[in-house]
Amino acid sequence: MKSKSLISILITSNILLLSFAAFVCLTAFRQNNRPQNFTEINVERINVLGSTGKPVLVISNQRLMPGPTMNGKTYDRDVIDGRKYMAGMTFFNDLGDEVGGLQYAGIKKDSTGYSAVGHLSFDQWHQNQVMALDYNDHSGNKYVGMRIWDRPTNTTFDHTLDLINEIRLSEGNKPKLDSLYRLWSEAKDRGENGTERLFVGSKNEIAQIQLKDKKGNIRAKLYVDESGEAKLEFLNQQGEKIAVFPQ
């Protein structure tokens, strides 16, 4: 009789424990699906996920800033020059391709030197940025403004990233680097790297508008010089002035 009573107690206890565990789990899942309110949180990185389970927005500090992704490929962040110094927000589409972001950095180099960057960009489909708002300042040598690029539609940005990554990994191998730089130059001549076509802003306190040709050469420039005079210049492919108004 005693053994039967003990078994009954153990069975009842197990049932109660399992019921309690199920209640805790269900309650936790219900709470996780509810909006949570926080006064303050400390975090190094936040991933906002889309319907596919891939990030559509990453908010990150400098240490955990993601590298670029394109066509299912994820690259080391060192492939993009200067990204390892950046913090900010990076946006992705539902395919996982990076489509732009807001990034910033500030670095003290020595007693007088510094480097400061602010960058908001918008990327073309399967390509690199086509519009950006930039603040770029290296110890007082600075520009601030909007930049516009033309990007090809017959090639995707991962081809450029593959080449940059191979160049980076071939450091010290001069024959291979020479070959890779030839490929880079040929791709540039074909327009695969994209070309900046317009700048509107201020460079070292000279307000200006620059119009560039398909090779990135400045062909027209409207600006206000240091004396406060407005000028319009036209240039040839070699950068030589062919007309200036007023004379």
QUIRA-V952664 format. One record per backbone hydrogen bond with DSSP energy under -0.5 kcal/mol. NH is the residue of the N-H (numbers start at 1). CO is the residue of the C=O. E is the energy in kcal/mol with one decimal. If there is no record, write none. Layout:
BEGIN
nh,co,e
NH,CO,E
NH,CO,E
END
This chain:
BEGIN
nh,co,e
5,1,-2.3
6,2,-2.3
7,3,-2.3
8,4,-2.2
9,5,-2.0
10,6,-2.4
11,7,-2.7
12,8,-2.6
13,9,-2.6
14,10,-2.5
15,11,-2.4
16,12,-2.3
17,13,-2.5
18,14,-2.8
19,15,-2.3
20,16,-2.3
21,17,-2.6
22,18,-2.4
23,19,-2.3
24,20,-2.5
25,21,-2.4
26,22,-2.7
27,23,-2.5
28,24,-2.4
29,25,-2.4
30,26,-2.2
31,27,-2.3
32,28,-2.2
33,29,-1.2
34,31,-1.2
46,59,-2.7
48,46,-0.6
48,57,-3.2
49,47,-0.6
50,54,-3.0
53,50,-1.5
56,48,-3.2
57,48,-1.4
58,90,-2.4
59,46,-2.5
60,58,-0.6
60,88,-2.7
61,44,-2.0
65,62,-0.9
70,73,-2.2
73,70,-1.9
75,68,-2.8
79,76,-2.0
80,77,-1.3
81,79,-0.7
83,80,-2.0
85,82,-1.6
86,83,-2.0
87,104,-2.0
88,60,-2.5
89,102,-3.1
90,58,-2.4
91,100,-2.9
92,56,-2.1
93,97,-2.3
96,93,-1.8
98,69,-2.1
99,91,-2.7
100,91,-0.8
101,121,-1.3
102,89,-2.3
103,119,-2.9
104,87,-2.2
105,117,-2.4
107,115,-3.2
109,107,-0.6
109,113,-1.8
110,113,-1.3
115,107,-2.4
116,137,-2.7
117,105,-2.7
118,135,-2.5
119,103,-2.8
120,133,-2.2
121,101,-2.5
122,131,-2.3
123,99,-2.5
124,128,-2.4
127,124,-2.4
130,122,-2.9
131,122,-1.4
132,147,-1.9
133,120,-2.6
134,132,-0.5
134,145,-3.0
135,118,-2.6
136,143,-2.5
137,116,-2.6
138,141,-2.1
139,114,-1.1
139,137,-0.6
141,138,-1.8
142,140,-1.1
143,136,-2.1
144,202,-2.5
145,134,-2.3
146,200,-2.7
147,132,-2.5
148,198,-2.2
149,130,-2.0
150,195,-2.7
157,126,-2.4
159,156,-1.4
160,156,-0.6
161,157,-2.3
162,158,-2.7
163,159,-1.8
164,160,-2.5
165,161,-2.6
166,162,-2.1
167,163,-2.3
168,164,-2.3
169,165,-2.1
170,166,-0.9
170,167,-0.6
171,168,-0.9
173,170,-2.4
174,172,-1.0
177,173,-2.7
178,174,-2.9
179,175,-1.7
180,176,-2.4
181,177,-2.8
182,178,-1.6
183,179,-1.8
184,180,-2.2
185,181,-2.5
186,182,-2.5
187,183,-2.4
188,184,-2.4
189,185,-2.3
190,186,-1.5
191,188,-1.3
192,187,-2.5
194,191,-1.0
195,150,-2.2
197,148,-3.0
198,148,-1.6
199,210,-1.8
200,146,-2.3
201,208,-2.4
202,144,-2.8
203,206,-1.9
204,142,-2.4
204,202,-0.5
206,203,-1.1
207,205,-0.6
208,201,-3.1
209,222,-2.6
210,199,-2.7
211,220,-2.8
212,197,-2.6
213,217,-2.4
216,213,-1.9
219,211,-3.0
220,211,-1.7
221,233,-2.4
222,209,-2.3
223,231,-2.4
224,207,-2.0
225,223,-0.5
225,229,-2.7
228,225,-1.9
231,223,-3.0
232,245,-2.9
233,221,-2.8
234,243,-2.5
235,219,-2.2
236,240,-2.2
239,236,-1.9
242,234,-3.0
243,234,-1.3
245,232,-2.8
END
